Amino acid sequence: MGGEFFGWNVILSMLLFTLGILAVLWQRNALSVFMGIELMLNAANLAFINFAQRYGDESGAAIILFIVTVAAAEAAIGLAIFLRLYRQAAIIDVDKANQLRG
């Protein structure tokens, strides 16, 4: 029973990470790219929780805490950049934002 639960969580984590990668690669909207990155971070958290539970290692909790901290900082800085970009140029398209000068 424990091995089956372990397998499905890993598959779910890989599926969420793949969806995050696809969102980052295919979307041109900056907020969609941002959400894809957040989805990948949460998929990594799910995998760490799963491996920590499976092997009984408590160091997975420290890694998860670090990832949550990085995700919170990334969310704050990323949203600040997106808001500034939208207020300054009224765009949220990644390709058009790349062409801005000055």
N, C-alpha and C positions, 0 to 999 in steps of 0.2 A: 504494500500500500504506500509506503514512504517513497519508493522508487518511482511509482507512477505519478505521484504528486510532484516530485522533483522534475520529471520530464516535461509535464505540461507547463510548469512555471518557466522553464527554460525556453520552451517553444513560444510562449506568450511574450517573453522578454525579447527574443529574437524578432518576432513579428512586429512588436512596437518599435524596436530600433530600426528595422527595415522601413517601416512607414515614416519614421522621422527622417531617415536618409532621403527617401523619395520626396518628401516635402521640401527638404533643403535643395535638392537638385532640380526639381521641376517647377517650383513656385517662383514667381518673380516679385510677388508682394512681400515686402519686408516683414510684415507681421506674421505671414505664413511661414517664412523661413525661421523666424524667431520661435514660433510654436513647434516647428520640426526639431529644433535644437533642444527645446525643453522636453519634448517627447523622448529624444534619445537619452537625455540625462535621467529621466524617470525609468526608462527601460534598463539602464545600467544599475540604478538603485534596486530594481526588482531582481535582477540577476545576483547582485551582492547579498540581498536579503535571503534569496533562495540558497546560495552556496553557504552562507553563514549558518542557516538553519540545518542544512543537510550535514555539514561537517562539524557542527557544534563549536564553531570558532567565533569568539566574540569580537575579533578585530574587524569583522565586516561592518559592525555598527560604527566604528570610527571612520571607515571609508565612506559610509553612507552619510554621516554627518558632514564630512568634508564636501561631498558632492552636493548636498543640499545647500551648504554655505556658498559654494561656487554658483549654483543655480540662482540663488537669491541675489547675489552680486551681479550676475549676468542679466537678470531680469531688470534690476534697477538701472543699470548703465545702458542696456539695450533700449528700454522704453524711453529713457531720457534722450538718447540719440535719435530715435524715431520721431519723438515729439518735436525736437529741434529741427529735424529735416523737414517735417511736414509744415511746421510754422514758417520756415524760411523759404521753401521752394514749392510747397503744396503738392508734393509727390511722395509716394511710398513704394514706387517701383525700384527694384534693386538695380536694374540696368541703367535707368535714367539717373539714379543717384550717383552711380559710378562715373558719369560723364560731367558732373558738376565741378566747376573750378572756383577757386577763391574762397 
